[in-house]
């Protein structure tokens, strides 16, 4: 998956996973009750953050990584009809 923008500094662009359609027990979840997904795939990564000493700190995540992030992390953006989140690397909780 390739997108036309590149995030700056320590920001990343995440394609959120699709919201769950059914519970594990088979109950179908209506659109109004679906929760925001908290996992997704990294589609673009910035160059990294500059430390106080002036050194460039490379990001720990890479394009293609599956990640978990906070429920209200990032800013929703739409590029070419697809929805993405742009967030700081520090908003990412874990790499799956």
C-alpha angles and dihedrals in degrees: 000000000000126000132193100236133069120210120232129238113337096347124120134193116228129193103215118228117248116271116257113269096192137023119241089260091056102258111145113233116221118229092251093057099045116117124224110265115251097199134065148142125274109239100172136015131198124232094263140259125297112232124223088261090057098252120135112241110208117224118260093219128070136198110284096029116136108226143182118223138178119283094247098030123131138006121280115237134173121219122180090343094307123112120232139167122229113203144152117269088242089065089065111095102190146350113236 
